[in-house]
Amino acid sequence: MAPMTAVGEEMHALVERLYPLCRSITGDGVRATLEIVGEYVPLRVHEVPTGTQVLDWTVPQEWNIRDAYIADSSGKRVVDFAASSLHVLGYSVPVSATMPLTELREHLHTLPDHPGWVPYRTSYYKPEWGFCLAQETLDALPDGDYEVCVDSTLADGHLTYAEHVVPGQIADEVIVSCHVCHPSLANDNLAGIAVATFLARALAQEKPYYTYRFLFAPGTIGAITWLARNAERIEQVKHGLVLACAGDSGRLTYKQSRRGDAEIDRVLRHVLAASERPHHVTEFTPYGYDERQFCSPGFDLGVGSLSRTPYAGYPEYHTSADNPDFVSPEAMADTLAVCREAFAVLDRNRRYVNLSPYGEPQLGRRGLYDSLGGRSDAKQAQLAMLWVLSLSDGEHSLLDVAERSGLAFDLVAAAAGALHGAGLIKA
C-alpha cells in the first residue's frame, strides 16, 4: 500500500467526491455512493424491498429527490437544494405551494447559535416537509409570499446496502461497519466510509487470519436489516468495529462493546495505550452508531466503535460546517493506521500450549539465542520467549503475555513464532 501520507490524500479525495451526493436511508444517493466506493473495492450490493419485516422494524418506502427550493416574489431562489443537499429536510414529502413567510417559518430549521451554518435534519418515519437554512439567510428574508417546491417521491422501492469480504485463513469473521445514509457531512460519515474502503484494500494485500466483512449500510435500519438477513451466521462473527467521525482533528475515541471485556475491547485499549497517541476509552452506552444494534442483548456481539471526536462532541456535528475542510488527510491516515495496528494484533492473538512444560527448555541448543544475534533488543526478545513459554498453558493469549510482561505485542508475537518453529509450543 502507498505511504500513509499519500493514502490520506486519496481518502480525502474520496470524501470530496462523495460530498455533493444527497444520501438518505434509502434511494439513489445511496446507490451512487456505493457505485463510487465500488470503484475502489468490489461490492456485493443488496436491495431489500419496502415492507420487508426486519426484526422489529419494517423496511420503509424509498425516498428520492430531484429538486427543491424556496423562491421570493421575483423568482430568485433564496434556498436551493442544488447548492447543498442539507437544505432539504431528509425524507420531505412533495410540496408545491405559495405561502407567506409567517406560515413558511413553521417548516424552516436554523441554528441561531451558529447563524452562518445550515443544520442537518430528517423526518424518516413521519410525513413532513421542510427546509434547513442559515439563520442569517432567514433573518434577511422580507415578509411576503414565497414559492415553495420539493420535487421528491416517497414510494415503494428498496433499502440498499453493500458488503465487501476480504477472505481470511479461517471462516470466523470480523465485521467493519460504517453508515452511508448521511448527506453532505464529511466527518459524519464520509471519513468513516473512506477509512473503511482503504482498510479493506490494505487487508486484501495482507492475507489476514480472520475473514473481514465490510458493511456499507444506512444507519440503524441498515444494520438491523443486515442482522435480520444474517441471523443464521451470526455465530461466525467473533469481533467487530464500527467506524464513524474518523477524520477530524480530535483525539481518538474508542467506545467499548456492551460486554466491555470483548477481545476487540482489549485489543483497542492495548494498541491505543502502546502507541502513546492521545486517546480516550469510553464505556458502552445504548446510544450512538450501529454498535448498539450489534451489541443488542439478543446478539451481544463483541463490537466496539472507533472515532475521533465522538458524535455530537463538536460544534460542526450535523451542520454544513462538517465539510471537506473540516476533515484532514492526516487524521484519516491516523485512524486507518490504528485500525491496521489493531487488526494486526487481533489476527495474531493466539493461545499456545508449552510442549516442554517441565522446567525451562534449553533454548541455546535449539539455536533460538543465536537467532537473536545482532538485535538491539536481544535481551527483551529473550525475555519475551521466556514469558511466552511461561504463559503458554492454553488459557493465556499472546495479548495476555504482552499485558502481563509489559513487552510490545510485536515482540511477543515474534517470540511465539520462533518457539513454534522450534517445536516448543503449539497452537
Secondary structure as the mmCIF struct_conf table of DSSP 4:
data_model
#
loop_
_struct_conf.conf_type_id
_struct_conf.id
_struct_conf.beg_label_comp_id
_struct_conf.beg_label_asym_id
_struct_conf.beg_label_seq_id
_struct_conf.end_label_comp_id
_struct_conf.end_label_asym_id
_struct_conf.end_label_seq_id
HELX_RH_AL_P HELX_RH_AL_P1 MET A 4 LEU A 18
TURN_TY1_P TURN_TY1_P1 TYR A 19 PRO A 20
BEND BEND1 LEU A 21 LEU A 21
BEND BEND2 ILE A 25 GLY A 27
HELX_RH_AL_P HELX_RH_AL_P2 ASP A 28 VAL A 37
TURN_TY1_P TURN_TY1_P2 GLY A 38 TYR A 40
BEND BEND3 VAL A 41 VAL A 41
STRN STRN1 ARG A 44 PRO A 49
TURN_TY1_P TURN_TY1_P3 THR A 50 GLY A 51
STRN STRN2 GLN A 53 VAL A 54
TURN_TY1_P TURN_TY1_P4 LEU A 55 ASP A 56
STRN STRN3 TRP A 57 THR A 58
STRN STRN4 GLU A 62 ALA A 71
TURN_TY1_P TURN_TY1_P5 SER A 73 SER A 74
BEND BEND4 GLY A 75 GLY A 75
STRN STRN5 ARG A 77 ASP A 80
TURN_TY1_P TURN_TY1_P6 PHE A 81 ALA A 83
HELX_RH_3T_P HELX_RH_3T_P1 SER A 85 HIS A 87
STRN STRN6 VAL A 88 VAL A 88
STRN STRN7 GLY A 90 GLY A 90
TURN_TY1_P TURN_TY1_P7 TYR A 91 TYR A 91
HELX_LH_PP_P HELX_LH_PP_P1 SER A 92 PRO A 94
STRN STRN8 VAL A 95 PRO A 100
HELX_RH_AL_P HELX_RH_AL_P3 LEU A 101 LEU A 104
HELX_RH_3T_P HELX_RH_3T_P2 ARG A 105 HIS A 107
STRN STRN9 LEU A 108 HIS A 109
TURN_TY1_P TURN_TY1_P8 PRO A 112 ASP A 113
BEND BEND5 HIS A 114 HIS A 114
TURN_TY1_P TURN_TY1_P9 PRO A 115 GLY A 116
HELX_LH_PP_P HELX_LH_PP_P2 TRP A 117 VAL A 118
STRN STRN10 PRO A 119 PRO A 119
STRN STRN11 THR A 122 THR A 122
TURN_TY1_P TURN_TY1_P10 TYR A 124 TYR A 125
BEND BEND6 LYS A 126 LYS A 126
STRN STRN12 PHE A 131 CYS A 132
HELX_RH_AL_P HELX_RH_AL_P4 GLN A 135 ASP A 139
TURN_TY1_P TURN_TY1_P11 ALA A 140 ALA A 140
HELX_LH_PP_P HELX_LH_PP_P3 LEU A 141 PRO A 142
BEND BEND7 ASP A 143 GLY A 144
STRN STRN13 ASP A 145 ALA A 155
BEND BEND8 ASP A 156 ASP A 156
STRN STRN14 HIS A 158 VAL A 166
BEND BEND9 GLN A 169 ALA A 171
STRN STRN15 GLU A 173 HIS A 179
BEND BEND10 PRO A 183 SER A 184
HELX_RH_PI_P HELX_RH_PI_P1 ALA A 186 LEU A 190
HELX_RH_AL_P HELX_RH_AL_P5 ALA A 191 ALA A 204
TURN_TY1_P TURN_TY1_P12 GLN A 205 GLU A 206
BEND BEND11 TYR A 209 TYR A 210
STRN STRN16 THR A 211 ALA A 217
TURN_TY1_P TURN_TY1_P13 GLY A 219 THR A 220
HELX_RH_AL_P HELX_RH_AL_P6 ILE A 221 ARG A 229
TURN_TY1_P TURN_TY1_P14 ASN A 230 ASN A 230
HELX_RH_3T_P HELX_RH_3T_P3 ALA A 231 GLN A 236
STRN STRN17 VAL A 237 LEU A 243
BEND BEND12 CYS A 245 CYS A 245
BEND BEND13 GLY A 247 GLY A 250
HELX_LH_PP_P HELX_LH_PP_P4 ARG A 251 ARG A 251
STRN STRN18 LEU A 252 LYS A 255
HELX_LH_PP_P HELX_LH_PP_P5 GLN A 256 SER A 257
BEND BEND14 ARG A 258 ASP A 261
HELX_RH_AL_P HELX_RH_AL_P7 GLU A 263 SER A 275
TURN_TY1_P TURN_TY1_P15 GLU A 276 GLU A 276
STRN STRN19 HIS A 279 THR A 282
BEND BEND15 PRO A 286 PRO A 286
BEND BEND16 GLY A 288 TYR A 289
TURN_TY1_P TURN_TY1_P16 ASP A 290 ASP A 290
HELX_RH_AL_P HELX_RH_AL_P8 GLU A 291 PHE A 294
TURN_TY1_P TURN_TY1_P17 CYS A 295 CYS A 295
BEND BEND17 SER A 296 SER A 296
TURN_TY1_P TURN_TY1_P18 PRO A 297 PHE A 299
STRN STRN20 VAL A 303 SER A 307
BEND BEND18 ARG A 308 THR A 309
HELX_LH_PP_P HELX_LH_PP_P6 PRO A 310 PRO A 310
TURN_TY1_P TURN_TY1_P19 TYR A 311 ALA A 312
BEND BEND19 GLY A 313 TYR A 314
TURN_TY1_P TURN_TY1_P20 PRO A 315 HIS A 318
STRN STRN21 THR A 319 THR A 319
TURN_TY1_P TURN_TY1_P21 SER A 320 ALA A 321
BEND BEND20 ASP A 322 ASN A 323
HELX_RH_3T_P HELX_RH_3T_P4 PRO A 324 PHE A 326
BEND BEND21 VAL A 327 VAL A 327
HELX_RH_AL_P HELX_RH_AL_P9 PRO A 329 ARG A 348
STRN STRN22 ARG A 351 ASN A 354
BEND BEND22 LEU A 355 LEU A 355
BEND BEND23 TYR A 358 GLY A 359
BEND BEND24 LEU A 363 LEU A 363
HELX_RH_3T_P HELX_RH_3T_P5 GLY A 364 ARG A 366
TURN_TY1_P TURN_TY1_P22 GLY A 367 TYR A 369
HELX_RH_3T_P HELX_RH_3T_P6 ASP A 370 LEU A 372
TURN_TY1_P TURN_TY1_P23 GLY A 373 GLY A 374
TURN_TY1_P TURN_TY1_P24 SER A 376 ASP A 377
HELX_RH_AL_P HELX_RH_AL_P10 ALA A 378 LEU A 391
TURN_TY1_P TURN_TY1_P25 SER A 392 SER A 392
STRN STRN23 ASP A 393 SER A 397
HELX_RH_AL_P HELX_RH_AL_P11 LEU A 398 SER A 405
TURN_TY1_P TURN_TY1_P26 GLY A 406 GLY A 406
HELX_RH_AL_P HELX_RH_AL_P12 PHE A 409 GLY A 421
TURN_TY1_P TURN_TY1_P27 ALA A 422 GLY A 423
BEND BEND25 LEU A 424 LEU A 424
STRN STRN24 ILE A 425 LYS A 426
#
